Amino acid sequence: MNQPSFITEDFLLENHFSRSLYENYSKDLPIIDYHNHLSPKDIAEDKQYSNVTELWLAGDHAKYRAMRTYGVKERYITGQASNREKFMAWAKTVPYTIRNPIYHWTHLELKRYFGIDKLLNEKTAEGIYEEINSQLEKPSNSCRGFLNKMNVESLCTTEDPIDDLKHHKQIKESDYKVKVSTSFRPDKVIQIESGNYLAYLEKLGEISNIEITSYKNLKDALYKRIEYFHANACRLSDHGLGNLPFEQFKDSEINNLFKKKLQGGMLSYTEVNKFKTALLLYLGEMYHEFSWVQQYHLGALRNNNTRMFKKLGPDSGWDSIGNFDHSRGLSRFLDALDVKNKLSKTILYNLNPADNAVFASMIGNFNDGSIKGKVQYGAAWWFLDQKEGIINQLNTLSNMGLLSCFVGMLTDSRSFLSLNRHEYFRRILCNVFGKEMASGELPREIDLIGKTIADISYFNANEYFDF
């Protein structure tokens, strides 16, 4: 007999306080997914997937890593196997993901998007494969349909400065009710040590109509792109860095080392960090000028497996948590902007749980009373967006800041089936508060606690981002 899923109405909610908080103060609020990597092209064209494998497995690093760990050959992950074969390999892996958050997410997605209340395994795989493929033929099960089904109000994708944003323009000109904007992600222009850096500068120069022969040209080109993004409703930036470097520099040094790079020279480790410091500070001042929110995703150690990186490229499942010294760089970087009164709204995301307290305490240094929650300790990210990681982030922020001012969850995902990560987060959030109400650690004032739940679920983000 096919076993029913464990995703019941009480999933992750351990008592009646938790259930009441979720049902009455969180469940039905719209979703603001202010950081993700969804394809604006697919939204603009309202892509209709013909196969669940393409929709559900393609590009999902977490599933890739699980399958590899279980011993699935690469042919059935990123290789030439058929869609059916890849799905069957995934289904066979799923029972062995028990206690990994993938097991929760998998069954939550099956139930919420397709109404499938069965455990996915080798025996149920064939029926589930056919059932989802059949449902994908319905017009309502398109990219936009999936967003509508999850009650998404607004979302923010992530684009490089050289993107022309034509798909965002197309969405804006359509009658689609979900607000889709973008965030400015200038990682490639910051990574001056990259072997592809000069080729990237050429593309940036072309799209900005500025020949980049000096550091001033580079800043001018970036300013033009920020203006362009702003004119197309961008109000956020984002950066994926191991850590925030901070080295003292003189303007003449940055001019000279940039020329050195343009001439094919090699930069020292210190020179690289001086350049990154200078450019990040310049960008930070521009974000303040345009009243953008700046985001920093810190702590990832990327592309660890050289052999597989050469074979499959980046973003294919070979990244992990890094061990960086964050406190000095964060402090000096934020202070350098703050001392000029040019520190924009800022969200700091941490990937190493050992650094939770560093991040949660750092934000208090720069919350100056000008804006509610101006500097945020961001949601549990990547390897940490699971039950324990979310609870640890909530607890650390509660202990060292004001959780009530937190802007809540995001997906950081490339998948249109990931929006119920917000439900996952909201259930965990409500259970944290509900358990403490039951134990007497919090007052049993449902409206008082409920307001905090509603604010974290939706209203804080709605006020902070002002989409």
Buried (B, 14 or more C-beta within 10 A) or exposed (E): EEEEBEBEEBBBBEBEBBBBBBEBBBBEBBBBBBBBBBBBBBBBBBBBBEBBBBBBBBBBBBBBBBBBEBEBEBEBBBEEBEBBBBBBBBBBBBBBBEEBBBBBBBBBBBBBBBEBBBBBBEBBBEEBBEBBBEBBEEEEBBBBBBBBBBBBBBBBBBBBBBBEBEBBBBBBEEEBEBBBBBBBBBBBBBBBBEEEBBEBBEEBBEBBEBEBEEBBBBBBBBBBBBEBBBEBBBBBBBBBBBBBBBBEBEEEBBBEBBEEBBEEEEBEEEBBBBBBBBBBBBBBBBBBEBEBBBBBBBBBBEBEBEEBBEEBEEEBBBBBBBEBEBBEBBBBBBBBBBEEEBBBBBBBBBBBBEBBBBBBBBBEEBBEEEEEBBBBBBBBBBBBBBBEBBBBBBBBBBEBBBBBBBBBBBBBBBBBBBBBBBBBBBBBBBBBBBBBBBEEEBEEEBEEBBBBBBBBBBBBBBBBBEB
